[in-house]
Structure formats: C-alpha cells, structure tokens
C-alpha cells in the first residue's frame, strides 16, 4: 500500500464560492454600523435575563411554571440550537446580555465609543488558555449538574448570575471579551456548530486588509472599538470565533467587511484553524447529546435519580460514568477510528492530525442530534411557555390572559418521525463531510472513500444509538 | 463642521437613553415586580389574600402552619404547589375541596369562615411517604372576643366517656369467634324479622350497638338460641342493614380520598402507603417484632371485636405510635360516625369473603 503526504490545504477548501452579500442592502449596512445596534439588542435580552433571574430567585420553585426554567431551558435553548446556530451562527453572542455589564464597565459606556483605551488592568490572557479547553471543561461541569440546573429555577438563577459575575471579574483584569472567547461554556459549542451556519462575516478582499497599515478593525477608531473577540477579520476564514458584534463593520474605513449568506456547513471544510480542543468539543457535544437523550428522555428512572443527586454515591457514579464516556470513551473510540481510517486510506498523515480533522465530520450529526433531542422535549413541554408568559413568577398573575392555558404536548405524532429524519440528514451530511475531509488528506478519491469507511461506521453506530433511544 | 456636533449630541442622547434603560431594567423592573406583588397587589385586593405553599412534608408541608382569620371575614386562599400533585381540602364541615393542584399550579378559593373554630388545611392525595403529616391550621376567632377559646377545642364526649371507662383504644380487641362463611345481611334481615320480640331489646338500640362489638351481639344472639351462622347474619343486618345508601356513597368518597392510601380501596390494609409506612419503620414501637400495619377492615378477627365508638375514637384521635393520623381536626363528628358505618360495610358487605 502506497503512502501519501497530506495535500496542501488551500483556501479553496471552502465549499463553493456561492455567497450573497447581505450588507449590500443599504438599510442593513446602516443598521449594523449603528453604535446602537448591538447594545439595543443586548438591553432587550437583558430585560428577559433579569426576568429569568428574578423568577428563579423569588418565583415558584416549580420549574414548569417558572420563567427561568421555561424561557431559558426550553424557549431560549430551542431557539438557539434549532434556529440561531444553524442559520445565524454566533448571532446569539451578538445579543447575549451576560457579557454586557463587564463590557460596559470596561468601556465606561453602553452605546458610545468612549475615547481612550478600555478600562481594565490590562493583563494578558495566559497563552496556554488561548483555546476552548476551559469551555470544554465548563460545559462538562455544567452537564454533570444538568438535571438540577434544568429543573430548579433557583439554581438556574444563580448560574446566570454567576456567569455575569465571572464576566465582570474577567473584564476587570483583561481587555475585551475574554469571557466569551475563552471561558463561556455555551460559547464554545456555539462557535463550533457555527461552522455550519448560513451566515458569515468576512472581508471582501483580503488584499485590502493586508495593505491597510492601521488595522482599524483591530485597534479601533473614534467611532468603534477594536474587535472585542480579538480576531483580525483579514484572516478570518471560519465563523468559530467571530461574535458578530459588528465593530469591524463600523471601523473599516475601506468598506471591506461584509455579512454574507452562504451554503450550510461551509466552514467545516476549512482546514486552516482545525485544533484538538475543537475536535474534542465535537466529540464531547456528540457524547452529551447521546447521554442527555438517555438520562433526560430515557426510561431509566435510576439514572435520573443519580443525575438528580438523590444520593451522593449515585451522583458520583453518574458523574464518573458521564465523564468516562464523554472524555475518554467516545474520544478513545474515535481515535481508533482515525487510526483505522489512516490504515484504510493508506496515508502517512499523523494520527493526531487525522483525529482532529475527521472530528469535524461529527459536527452535522452532533447538531442534528441536539436538535432531535431538543424536539423531544420542546414539543412535549413547549406549551408551558404560554401560561408562563402570563404568570412568569408562578404567583397567579394573568398578564395576557393565558395563565390557564393547559399544558398540552403538541405534534407528538410527528416527534419521532422528525427525530429520525433529522438524524438521517445529519448522518448523510456527516458522511459527506467525512469524505471531503478525507479527500483533503489523500491523493485519490478511492483512498478518500476507504478512509471514510471507518468514520461512516462510527457515524452509523452513533445514529443507531440515537434511534434506539428515541424509538425504544 | 456643522455635522459633528449633531452626531456627538446624538451619541450622547443615545447613551443617556441606554443608561436610563439599564437602570430601569436592573433596578426599576425588579423593584416594580416585587412592589406590585407584595405591596400593591395585597393593597388593591378586594379581600385579604392568604398564600399557602403546599409541599410534601419532607420539604416543609403546608406553610404557613397556622393562619388566623376572623369569623365573617372574607378571605382568598391562594394555594401554590411547587413539587408534586396534591389534593387540597379544608375541614371539618366546610365541604371545601380544591381538588388536585398540580406542580406550579396556583388555585384560589374565596371563603368566609362564618363560625369560630379550628379548621385544617390538608392534602387528600397520596403525595409522599409522609403524606399524612401534610396539614396546617386555620384558627377562626370571634372578632368580638379574639382571645376566647375556640369551640372545637371542647372535649369529645365519646372519647371522654371511653377514657372514663378506662378503655384502652390501642389494646388488641380480637373477637373470640368469627363467622365460618361470608355474611348475608339480607338473610340476617329475615332472621331478625323471624325473631320479632324475641330479639334481645338491647340489640335493637343504636346506642347499645355503638358501645358493643358485633362479637358481643353475636354472643347474645347465640345465647338466645340462634345458630352460629344465623347469628352472624343477623349481626350483619343490625350493623349495616339500615344504613342510608346516599350517605354511604358520600362517605365512600371520603374514605377513598383520605383512608384508602394506607387501608386500601377495599379496606384490606394493603394500600400503597402501607409499604411506605413499613419502610419508614412507622408502627415499630413498644418492642414489637414487626411494625403495626394499617388496620384491615375486612379482617373479621380484629374488626368484630371492636366497637363503633372505639373506631370513632381511633379515627378522631389517631393511632398512637402508628402512621394513623388524627382525623378529629379534619372531619366533623357526624362525618366520623358515617365513616365508622362505612368501615362496617367493608366487613359485612365485602367484595370478597372476609379474611379471618
């Protein structure tokens, strides 16, 4: 069997060239360039955020009638995973209120561009933490307590407050959105799954950026701040770390920044920037989707009891099992899959490189797995939102006359069909992505197909596990 | 030169608007919500609202534990439930049952307690192993004499009488004899008709029957010359033959809601709560080898040796050292007698043959 060296990864790895520049719309361009654009949306979200915290702290402890649980873990989550991430990428990060207080204190203003530098101690974020490992750990830590967090309004409220506080504390020490970029447990997976989104912020012509001496998008202008996400748009090849804050749109004197509509999943094939921490995130997210489906939607009451911390020993067992599967089990199996793919394809790519690259093929299935999981509980529990809208604190209010609307599962007859369809679409897309990633590493199509086989087997096994959980 | 001041002013205005919005969201909104809920809402309510939080007893039960209300004062009781489905009712003698209250649900009832007394808010849905502890008290006082003793605190004459006679409510009362075949109160009716004046006069008096056990009545009938089985049938007729069907139907609901969880729907002592009590070790006292189980009203040996007033007293006082709660604060005396009558029907008109 001949061995091949990896092919040079070129920018044309990006799928196709089809892009529609949305910012050609004068209205949209003006809106995005307005200083009030992001703060206005953040303030609206802050209102709902405060309502959630208040409801969590002083409202009814019954989660199904508390705004904190129903609107955070059902409504927000569903909008995030079903609509925002697949179609708008990091749009949630644009409007998320959590970093608001820290950022506004640092800027000494909400809307305006305050003259001078940001007010912080100006420490440098440790180089070893300039990745998403902290976010991976944070997400797993949250996952271990998810059965409590998702059902207890007070815990949700304290979690939300804790995240705001952490954002504020970090903004005291570090410039810009260090919290969002390196710490936020939600931001990590939003970034990874945003690789699939149909929206991107890109420069129109990289040469313009290279020739531009002052790099206003990075250092800021009198009208705009330097990129809070610490990204140079001229190098931006993927959506993972662009928070769509639109500061660069406001800053660029060359009018070289555009918001584009693009094909779904375009960034998955961008080889530049693939990293082990992101690969691990893909594996963790896939594992968590499976584990959540089993724990929260499955018929095993004893696992639910363990997850609900009915006993410390039970929870410890649950936590150990959860971490063993998500951190060691699934990644370990996928390492063997990468090894098998290398052998099957007959390439000499370092196994770590192949493990990282092929892990991106898990993103479509992971995303559809999460959407399928979400559909399972949103269609069943979603109608709680109608009554909670009128009585957000569970105090017997009836703001909009919908307090007495009874809970009723909706579209239950299509839940399973929808889940199966989503998983099959995710599987098919993941296999295609796996092939195209393999093709980047191989000299021939035949090698790429052979390399794809073990990955496809893994993807099929994961899909079958999902189907087993949903179909019983 | 003319444009810049305008833009600066615009940004300043925007900043002021944003800061104002920030203050409203972070301070005004929470303050407004709390002010409305805890100050404005009670102030503008047409009647006083009393909030009751009903949780399983393991996490607090019904709070507040005691509420004081003036007789004749209309109040709104607002019950919210955070954990599991409860059934909230208020007794005695009010026929006030809010039905099931599901987690997160808020149910309200406007009520006026006309007479001073001690009322009990209780749960009538099996909600947890300690379900029977789930109660709170409403003290309804006479506004003219707020410190006067409440009428319902007056001693119960039946229980007083039993105490005066040194009747130990908790002592075993096994019947010396039990029927060999299922009861047939219709056949017993014919036996009683046939006896006519020969029926011992005491047995015909309801007061006597309340103070004496069926086993004692059976012994009198056997002594009067009846065959053993005939005597049991006659006893069955005397104890349940004249009971009013409609009243029994009403009290059957009372039994199902409040008693069946432990004693079972059929009264066989095998309700779902029985196992929970045993698991908690409730009833394990006095050096007993095994926990005392909920009474089986279908069991002839223990049932036929007891008297109506004994069961009346047990229901109202509760079982000492057992899981049997005190129902005196929940049921009227009349309801308690009806309940005792219903217990006899479980023995004398069982769905299955009586357990010996």
Contacts between the chains, C-beta under 8 A, distances in Angstrom:
chain1	res1	chain2	res2	distance
A	35	B	11	6.7
A	35	B	14	6.9
A	36	B	14	5.4
A	36	B	18	7.6
A	39	B	18	5.6
A	40	B	18	7.8
A	43	B	18	6.6
A	43	B	21	5.1
A	43	B	22	6.8
A	43	B	25	6.5
A	46	B	22	7.6
A	46	B	25	5.3
A	46	B	26	7.7
A	47	B	25	5.0
A	47	B	29	6.8
A	50	B	25	5.6
A	50	B	26	6.5
A	50	B	29	5.8
A	50	B	30	6.4
A	51	B	29	7.4
A	54	B	29	7.8
A	54	B	30	5.2
A	54	B	33	6.1
A	58	B	34	7.1
A	60	B	80	5.9
A	60	B	82	5.7
A	60	B	104	5.9
A	60	B	106	7.9
A	61	B	82	3.9
A	61	B	83	7.5
A	62	B	80	7.8
A	62	B	81	6.9
A	62	B	82	4.4
A	62	B	83	7.1
A	62	B	103	4.4
A	62	B	104	3.3
A	62	B	105	7.9
A	63	B	104	7.5
A	64	B	103	6.3
A	64	B	104	4.9
A	65	B	103	7.4
A	65	B	104	2.7
A	65	B	105	7.1
A	65	B	106	7.9
A	66	B	104	7.2
A	104	B	22	7.7
A	109	B	15	5.8
A	110	B	15	6.3
A	110	B	18	3.9
A	110	B	19	6.2
A	110	B	22	6.3
A	111	B	11	6.9
A	111	B	14	4.5
A	111	B	15	5.0
A	111	B	17	7.9
A	111	B	18	4.6
A	112	B	11	4.8
A	112	B	12	7.3
A	112	B	14	7.0
A	112	B	15	4.6
A	113	B	11	7.8
A	391	B	106	7.3
A	393	B	33	7.3
A	393	B	37	7.2
A	394	B	80	6.4
A	394	B	104	5.8
A	394	B	106	6.6
A	395	B	37	5.8
A	395	B	80	7.7
A	395	B	106	7.1
A	396	B	78	5.8
A	396	B	80	7.3
A	396	B	106	4.0
A	396	B	108	6.6
